[in-house]
Every structure is written in structure tokens, then in C-alpha cells.
Amino acid sequence: MTARPLPALFLSLLLLIGVPAAGAQPLRPLVEEPVPLILKDGRIAEVSIFAVPFITASSEMPAGVEDELREIIARFATDCFLTAQVIGHV
């Protein structure tokens, strides 16, 4: 089977839990360019990975991060958007 480009984006969010509130960091990409991902059926998708900081021992994000996250999701969440994956790290 020949690989066919998939006109869709995967958005993978890596959650970094435990970023101190005093040193609040903005949402940041962990890769400069989207990473290709070959699906089981041979299609190719792109994976974008972002670090999302949280306040230590809380489910709260630092001020402004939630708005940044909304902007990124709005940019990727088109009719071709396949999935979002969240991975937590303590």
C-alpha cells in the first residue's frame, strides 16, 4: 500500500505538572516542526507537541496559559483534526 498524505493534524499535548507559579512559563512547543506519524492504514499525519505548565500541586494553569492553549487548539481544530492526546508527567 502506498502512503498517502493525510490532510489532518494530530495535536499531542504533553503536560508538565509542577511548574512553580512564581516562575510561570508560557505554553511552548517541544518540537520546532510537526513530526510525521504513519497511521496503520498508511496515511501520514503530523504531530505537534506542546508543554503545558501547571501550578505546583494544583490543576490550575498560570495566568494566560489557558488562553494560549485555546488559541493553539483553535488553530489546529479544523474539520481535518483527528485527535488530541494528553500525557501527564509529575
C-alpha distances in whole Angstrom, upper triangle without the diagonal:
4,6,9,13,14,18,19,21,22,26,27,30,32,35,38,41,44,45,49,50,52,49,47,44,42,38,36,33,32,29,30,26,24,21,18,16,12,12,11,8,7,10,12,16,19,22,26,28,32,35,37,41,43,47,48,48,47,44,46,44,46,48,45,42,41,42,39,37,37,37,33,32,33,31,28,28,27,25,22,23,22,24,27,27,31,31,35,37,41
4,6,10,12,16,18,20,21,24,25,29,31,35,37,40,44,44,47,49,51,48,46,42,40,37,34,31,30,27,27,24,21,19,16,15,11,12,12,10,7,9,11,14,17,20,24,27,30,34,36,39,42,46,47,48,47,44,45,43,45,46,43,40,40,40,37,35,36,35,31,30,31,29,26,27,25,24,21,22,21,23,26,27,30,31,35,36,40
4,7,9,13,14,16,17,21,22,26,27,31,34,37,40,40,44,45,47,44,42,39,36,33,31,27,26,23,24,20,18,16,12,11,8,9,10,8,5,5,7,11,14,17,20,23,27,30,32,36,38,42,43,44,43,40,41,39,41,42,40,37,36,36,34,31,32,31,28,27,28,26,22,23,22,21,18,19,18,20,22,23,27,28,31,33,37
4,6,9,12,14,16,19,21,25,27,31,34,37,40,40,43,44,46,44,41,38,35,32,30,26,26,23,23,20,17,16,12,12,9,10,12,9,7,5,6,9,13,16,19,22,26,29,31,35,38,41,43,44,42,40,40,38,40,41,38,35,35,34,32,30,30,29,26,25,25,23,20,21,19,18,15,17,16,19,21,23,26,28,32,33,37
4,6,9,11,13,16,19,22,25,28,31,34,37,37,41,41,43,40,38,35,32,28,26,23,23,20,20,16,14,13,10,10,9,10,13,11,9,6,5,7,10,13,16,19,23,26,28,32,35,39,40,41,40,37,37,35,37,38,35,32,31,31,28,26,27,25,22,22,22,20,17,18,16,16,12,14,14,17,19,21,24,26,29,31,35
4,5,8,10,14,16,20,23,26,29,32,35,35,39,39,41,39,36,33,30,26,25,22,22,20,20,16,13,13,10,10,9,9,12,11,9,6,5,5,8,12,14,18,21,25,26,30,32,36,38,39,37,34,35,33,35,35,32,30,29,28,26,24,24,23,20,19,19,17,14,15,13,12,9,10,10,13,16,18,21,24,27,29,33
4,7,10,13,16,20,23,26,29,32,35,34,38,38,40,38,35,32,29,25,24,21,22,20,19,16,13,14,12,12,13,13,16,14,13,9,8,7,9,12,14,18,20,24,25,29,32,35,38,39,37,33,34,31,33,33,30,28,27,26,24,22,22,20,18,16,16,14,12,12,10,10,6,9,10,13,16,18,22,24,28,30,34
4,7,10,13,16,19,22,26,28,32,31,35,35,37,35,32,29,26,22,21,18,20,18,18,15,11,12,11,11,12,12,15,14,14,10,9,6,7,10,11,15,17,21,22,26,28,32,34,35,33,30,30,28,30,30,27,25,24,23,21,19,18,18,15,13,14,12,9,9,8,8,5,5,7,10,12,15,18,21,24,27,30
4,6,9,13,16,19,22,25,28,28,31,31,34,31,28,25,22,19,18,15,16,14,15,12,9,10,10,10,12,12,16,16,15,12,9,6,5,6,8,11,14,17,18,22,25,28,31,32,30,27,27,25,26,27,24,21,21,20,18,16,16,15,12,11,12,10,7,8,9,10,7,5,7,8,9,12,15,17,21,23,27
4,6,10,13,16,19,22,25,25,29,29,32,29,26,24,21,17,16,14,14,13,15,13,9,10,10,9,11,11,14,15,15,12,10,7,6,5,7,9,12,15,16,20,22,26,28,29,27,24,25,23,25,26,23,20,19,20,18,15,16,16,12,11,13,12,8,9,11,12,9,7,6,6,6,8,11,14,17,20,23
4,6,10,13,16,19,22,22,25,25,28,26,23,20,18,14,13,11,12,12,14,12,9,10,12,11,14,14,18,19,19,16,14,10,8,6,5,7,8,12,13,16,19,22,24,25,24,21,21,19,21,22,20,17,16,17,14,11,12,13,9,8,11,10,7,9,11,13,11,8,8,7,5,7,9,12,15,17,21
4,7,10,13,16,19,19,23,24,26,24,21,19,17,13,12,10,10,11,14,13,10,11,12,12,15,15,18,20,20,18,15,12,10,6,6,5,7,10,11,14,17,20,22,23,21,19,19,18,20,22,20,16,16,17,15,12,14,15,11,10,14,14,11,12,15,17,15,11,11,8,5,5,6,8,11,14,17
4,6,9,12,16,16,19,20,23,21,18,15,14,10,10,9,10,12,14,15,13,13,16,15,18,18,21,23,23,21,19,15,13,10,8,5,5,7,7,11,13,17,18,19,18,15,16,14,16,18,17,13,13,15,13,10,12,14,11,10,14,14,12,13,17,19,18,14,14,11,7,6,5,7,9,11,14
4,6,9,13,13,17,18,21,19,16,14,13,10,10,10,9,11,15,16,14,14,17,16,20,20,23,25,25,23,21,18,15,12,10,7,6,5,6,9,11,15,16,17,16,14,15,14,16,18,18,14,14,17,15,12,15,16,14,14,17,18,16,17,20,23,21,18,17,14,10,8,6,5,6,8,11
4,6,10,10,14,15,18,16,14,12,12,10,11,11,11,14,17,19,18,18,21,20,23,24,26,29,29,27,25,21,19,15,13,10,8,6,5,7,8,11,12,13,13,11,12,11,13,16,16,12,13,16,14,12,15,17,15,15,18,19,18,19,22,25,24,20,19,16,12,10,7,6,5,6,9
4,7,7,11,13,15,13,12,11,12,10,11,12,11,15,18,20,19,20,23,23,26,26,29,32,31,30,27,24,22,18,16,12,10,6,6,5,7,10,10,12,12,11,12,10,12,16,16,12,14,17,15,14,17,19,17,18,21,22,21,22,26,28,27,23,23,20,16,14,10,9,7,5,7
4,6,9,11,14,13,12,12,13,12,14,16,15,19,22,24,23,23,26,26,29,29,31,34,34,33,30,27,25,21,19,15,13,9,8,6,5,7,7,8,8,8,10,9,11,15,16,13,14,18,17,15,18,21,19,20,23,24,23,24,28,30,29,26,25,22,18,16,12,10,7,6,5
4,6,9,11,11,10,11,14,14,15,18,17,21,24,26,26,26,29,29,32,33,35,38,38,36,34,31,28,24,22,18,16,12,10,7,6,6,4,6,8,10,10,10,11,15,17,14,16,19,18,18,21,23,22,22,26,27,26,27,31,34,33,29,29,25,22,19,16,14,11,9,7
4,6,9,7,7,8,10,11,13,16,16,19,22,24,25,26,29,29,33,33,36,38,38,36,34,30,27,24,21,18,14,11,9,6,6,5,6,9,10,11,11,9,9,13,14,12,15,17,16,16,20,21,20,21,25,25,25,27,30,33,32,29,29,26,22,20,17,15,13,11,10
4,5,5,6,9,12,14,16,19,19,23,25,28,28,29,32,33,36,37,40,42,42,40,37,34,31,27,25,21,18,14,13,9,8,6,5,9,10,12,11,10,9,12,15,13,16,19,18,18,22,23,23,24,27,28,28,29,33,36,36,32,32,29,25,24,20,19,16,14,13
4,5,5,8,11,13,16,19,20,24,26,28,29,30,34,34,38,38,41,43,43,41,38,35,32,28,25,22,18,15,13,9,8,5,7,10,10,12,10,9,6,9,12,12,14,16,16,17,20,21,22,23,26,27,28,29,32,35,35,32,32,29,26,24,21,21,18,17,15
4,6,9,12,15,17,21,22,25,27,30,30,32,36,36,40,41,44,46,46,43,40,37,34,31,27,24,21,17,16,12,11,9,10,13,14,16,13,12,9,11,14,14,17,19,18,20,22,24,24,26,28,29,30,31,35,38,38,35,35,32,29,28,24,24,21,20,18
4,6,10,13,14,18,18,22,23,26,27,29,33,34,37,38,41,44,43,41,38,34,31,28,24,21,18,15,14,10,11,9,11,15,15,16,14,12,9,12,13,13,16,18,17,18,21,22,22,24,27,27,28,30,33,36,36,33,33,31,27,26,23,22,20,18,17
4,7,10,12,16,17,20,21,24,25,27,30,31,35,36,39,41,40,38,35,32,29,25,22,19,15,12,11,8,8,8,10,14,13,14,12,9,6,8,10,9,12,14,13,15,18,18,18,21,23,23,24,26,30,33,33,29,30,28,24,23,20,20,18,17,16
4,7,8,12,13,17,18,21,22,23,27,28,32,33,36,38,37,35,32,29,25,22,19,16,12,10,9,7,9,10,12,16,15,15,13,10,8,10,10,8,12,13,12,13,16,16,16,18,21,21,22,24,27,31,30,27,28,25,22,21,18,18,17,16,16
4,6,10,12,15,16,18,19,21,25,26,30,31,34,36,35,33,30,26,23,20,16,14,10,9,8,7,10,12,15,18,17,16,14,10,8,9,8,6,10,10,8,10,13,13,12,15,17,17,18,21,24,27,27,24,25,23,20,19,17,18,17,17,18
4,7,10,13,14,16,16,18,22,23,26,27,31,32,32,29,26,23,19,16,13,11,7,6,5,7,10,13,16,18,17,15,14,10,10,11,9,6,9,10,7,7,11,11,10,12,15,15,15,17,21,24,23,20,21,19,16,16,14,15,15,15,17
4,6,9,10,13,13,16,19,21,24,26,29,31,30,27,24,21,17,14,11,9,5,5,7,9,13,15,18,21,20,18,17,13,13,14,12,10,12,13,9,10,13,13,10,13,16,15,15,18,21,24,23,20,21,19,16,16,15,15,16,16,18
4,6,7,9,10,12,15,17,21,22,26,28,26,24,21,17,14,11,8,6,4,6,9,12,15,18,20,23,22,20,20,16,17,18,16,13,15,15,12,11,14,13,10,13,16,14,14,17,19,23,21,18,19,17,15,15,14,14,16,16,19
4,7,9,10,11,14,16,20,22,25,27,25,24,20,17,14,11,8,6,5,6,10,12,16,19,20,23,22,21,21,18,18,20,19,15,17,19,15,14,18,17,14,16,19,17,16,19,22,25,22,20,20,18,16,15,14,13,15,14,17
4,6,7,8,12,14,17,20,23,25,23,21,18,15,12,9,7,6,8,10,13,16,20,23,24,27,26,25,24,21,22,23,21,18,20,21,17,16,19,18,14,16,19,17,16,19,21,24,21,19,19,18,16,16,16,16,18,17,20
4,7,9,12,15,19,21,25,26,24,22,18,16,12,11,9,9,10,13,16,18,22,25,27,29,29,27,26,23,23,24,22,19,21,21,17,17,20,18,15,17,19,16,16,19,21,24,21,20,21,20,18,19,19,19,21,21,24
4,6,9,13,16,19,22,23,21,19,15,13,9,9,7,9,11,14,17,20,24,27,29,31,30,29,28,25,25,26,24,21,22,22,18,18,20,18,14,16,18,15,14,18,19,21,18,17,18,18,17,18,19,20,22,22,26
4,7,9,13,15,19,20,18,15,12,9,5,5,5,8,11,14,17,20,23,27,29,31,30,27,27,24,25,26,24,21,22,22,18,17,19,17,13,14,16,14,12,15,16,18,15,14,15,15,14,15,17,17,20,21,25
4,6,10,13,16,18,16,14,10,8,5,5,7,9,12,15,18,22,25,28,30,31,30,28,29,26,27,29,26,23,24,24,21,19,21,20,16,17,19,17,14,17,18,20,17,15,15,15,15,15,16,17,20,21,24
4,7,10,13,14,12,10,6,6,5,6,9,12,15,19,21,25,28,31,33,34,33,31,31,29,30,32,29,26,27,27,24,22,23,22,19,19,21,18,15,18,18,19,15,15,14,15,15,16,18,19,22,23,27
4,6,10,11,10,8,6,5,6,7,10,12,16,19,22,25,28,31,32,33,32,30,31,29,31,33,30,27,27,28,25,22,24,23,20,19,21,19,16,18,18,19,15,14,12,13,14,14,17,17,21,22,26
4,7,8,6,6,5,6,9,10,14,16,20,23,25,29,31,35,36,36,36,33,34,32,34,36,34,30,30,31,28,26,27,26,23,22,24,22,19,20,20,20,16,15,13,14,16,16,19,20,24,25,29
4,5,5,5,6,7,10,12,15,17,21,24,26,29,31,35,36,36,35,32,34,32,35,36,34,31,30,31,29,26,26,27,23,22,24,22,19,19,19,18,15,14,12,13,15,15,19,19,23,25,29
4,5,7,9,11,14,15,19,20,24,27,28,32,34,37,38,38,37,34,36,35,38,39,37,34,33,34,32,29,30,30,27,25,27,26,22,22,22,21,17,17,14,15,18,17,21,21,25,27,31
4,6,9,11,15,17,20,23,26,29,31,34,36,40,41,41,40,37,38,37,40,41,39,36,34,35,33,30,30,31,27,26,27,26,22,22,21,20,16,17,14,16,19,20,23,24,28,30,34
4,7,10,13,15,19,22,25,28,30,34,36,40,41,41,40,37,39,37,39,41,38,35,34,35,33,30,30,30,27,25,27,25,22,22,21,20,17,17,15,17,20,20,24,25,28,30,34
4,7,10,13,17,19,23,26,28,32,34,38,39,40,39,36,37,35,37,38,36,33,32,32,30,27,27,27,24,22,23,22,18,19,18,17,13,14,12,15,17,19,22,24,27,29,33
4,7,10,13,16,20,23,25,29,32,35,37,38,37,34,34,32,34,36,33,30,29,30,27,25,25,25,21,20,22,19,16,17,17,16,13,13,12,14,16,17,20,22,25,27,31
4,7,10,13,17,20,22,26,28,32,34,34,33,30,31,29,31,32,29,26,26,26,23,21,21,21,17,16,18,16,13,14,14,14,10,10,9,11,13,14,17,19,22,24,28
4,7,10,13,17,19,23,26,29,31,32,31,28,29,26,28,29,26,23,23,23,20,18,19,18,15,14,16,14,11,13,14,15,11,10,10,11,12,13,16,17,21,22,26
4,6,10,13,16,19,22,26,27,29,27,25,25,23,25,26,24,20,20,21,18,16,17,17,13,13,16,14,11,13,14,16,13,11,11,10,10,10,13,14,17,19,22
4,7,10,13,16,19,23,25,26,25,23,23,20,22,23,20,17,17,18,15,13,15,14,10,11,14,12,9,12,14,17,14,12,12,11,10,11,12,13,16,17,21
4,7,10,13,16,20,21,23,22,20,20,18,19,21,19,15,16,17,14,12,15,15,11,12,15,14,12,14,17,20,17,15,15,13,10,10,10,10,13,14,17
4,6,10,13,16,18,20,19,17,17,14,15,17,15,12,13,14,11,9,13,13,10,11,14,14,13,15,18,21,19,16,17,14,11,11,10,11,12,13,16
4,6,10,13,15,17,16,15,15,12,13,15,14,11,12,14,12,10,14,14,12,13,17,17,16,18,21,24,23,19,20,17,14,12,10,10,10,10,13
4,7,10,13,15,13,11,11,8,10,12,11,8,9,12,10,8,12,13,11,12,16,16,16,17,21,24,23,20,20,17,13,12,10,10,10,10,12
4,7,9,12,11,10,9,6,7,10,11,8,10,13,11,11,14,16,15,16,19,20,20,21,25,28,27,23,24,21,17,16,13,12,11,10,11
4,6,8,7,7,6,4,6,10,11,9,10,13,13,12,15,17,17,17,20,22,22,23,26,29,29,25,25,22,18,17,13,13,11,11,10
4,6,5,7,6,6,6,10,12,11,12,15,16,15,18,20,20,21,24,25,25,26,30,33,32,29,29,26,22,20,17,16,13,13,12
4,5,8,9,9,10,14,16,14,16,19,19,18,21,24,23,24,27,28,28,29,33,35,35,31,31,27,24,22,18,17,13,12,10
4,7,9,11,12,16,18,17,17,21,21,20,23,25,25,25,28,30,29,30,33,36,35,32,31,27,24,22,18,17,13,12,10
4,5,8,10,13,16,14,14,18,19,17,20,22,22,22,25,27,27,27,31,33,33,29,29,25,22,20,17,16,13,13,11
4,7,10,13,15,12,12,15,16,15,16,20,20,19,22,24,24,23,27,29,30,26,26,22,19,17,14,14,11,13,12
4,7,9,11,10,9,13,14,13,15,18,18,18,21,23,23,23,27,29,30,26,26,23,20,19,16,16,14,15,14
4,6,8,6,7,10,11,10,12,15,15,16,18,20,21,21,25,28,28,24,25,22,18,18,15,15,14,15,15
4,6,6,8,10,11,11,14,16,16,18,20,21,22,23,27,30,30,27,28,25,21,21,18,18,17,17,17
4,6,7,8,10,11,13,14,16,17,19,20,22,23,26,29,30,27,28,26,22,23,20,21,20,20,20
4,6,5,6,9,10,11,13,14,16,17,19,20,23,27,27,24,26,24,21,21,19,21,20,21,21
4,5,5,6,9,10,11,12,14,15,17,18,21,25,25,22,23,21,17,18,16,17,16,17,18
4,5,5,6,9,10,11,12,14,16,16,19,22,23,20,21,19,16,17,15,17,16,18,19
4,5,5,6,9,10,11,12,15,15,18,21,22,20,22,20,17,19,17,20,20,21,23
4,5,5,6,9,10,11,13,14,17,21,21,18,20,19,16,17,16,18,19,20,22
4,5,5,6,9,10,11,12,15,19,19,16,17,15,12,14,13,15,16,18,20
4,6,5,6,9,10,10,13,17,17,15,17,15,13,15,15,18,18,21,23
4,6,5,6,9,10,13,16,17,15,17,16,14,17,17,20,21,23,25
4,5,5,6,8,11,15,15,12,15,14,12,14,14,17,19,21,23
4,5,5,6,9,12,13,10,12,11,9,12,13,16,18,21,23
4,6,5,8,11,12,10,13,13,12,15,16,20,22,24,27
4,6,7,11,11,10,13,14,13,16,17,20,23,25,28
4,6,9,9,7,10,10,10,13,15,18,21,23,26
4,7,7,5,8,9,9,13,15,19,21,24,27
4,5,5,9,11,12,16,18,22,25,28,31
4,6,8,11,14,17,20,24,27,30,33
4,6,10,12,16,19,22,25,28,32
4,6,8,12,15,18,22,25,28
4,7,10,14,17,20,23,27
4,7,10,13,16,20,23
4,7,10,13,16,20
4,7,10,13,17
4,7,10,13
4,7,10
4,7
4
